[in-house]
Amino acid sequence: MYQIGTFTFLGLDIEAFHRKDRTFATQMVMRSELMLMLDLALKDAGLYADAETLDRGDGAVVILTCSPVHVLAEVVGHLITSLDEYNAGKLPHQVIRLRLTVHQGTAARDERGGWIGQDLTFAFRMIESDTMRRQLATTTQPAVLAVSQQVKEELDAAGSDIRQAVPKLGSLRFHTKETRATAWMAQLGKCVPA
C-alpha cells in the first residue's frame, strides 16, 4: 500500500568525497559533520520531526511536507552558515563543498519506508548532473544551489521578503540520463580552497 503526497525534496552531496587525499577517517568526519549540519538546520527551521532523510553516504535527500520557499529561506541559510563555520581553517582535503538542490513534486511511500516517484528521481538527477558538478568545480564558494523551474516560480510569487533571503538565481540547462530541464542556480558561502 502506497501513501501518495506532494513533498519538497532537499538534496545535498559532498563534492569529490572519495578523492585520493581523503582517508577513510577523514571521510567519516566529513560525513558526520554534514549530517550534524543538516540536523541542526532542520531543527532550527522547526522541520526536524517531520523530515525523512534518505541517506546516501556522501549526501542525502530530505523529504519534507513544507513549501520549498520555507526550505530555502530557513534550512539552506542555516546549512550554509554551519558549512562556513566548519570550513574555517580546515586543510584543503578536509573542506566540505556541496551541491544542493530543491524541488517539489509528487512521491509515494510504501509500507517498508521505500520511496518512488518521478519528482524524487528528478531531484536526484539535478544533484548528479554534470552541470551542477561543473558549477561547483568552477567556483571557490563552498556550495552551489539549484532549484527547479517550479520552485523558482514559487519564489517569484513569494515576493520581495523571501527574495532577500535567497540569492539571485541564474538559469542553466542540465541533462542527466533521460532528464533534460532548466535549473536555476546560485553559488553560496564563504570562499574556500577549490
Disulfide bonds with the S-S distance in Angstrom:
none
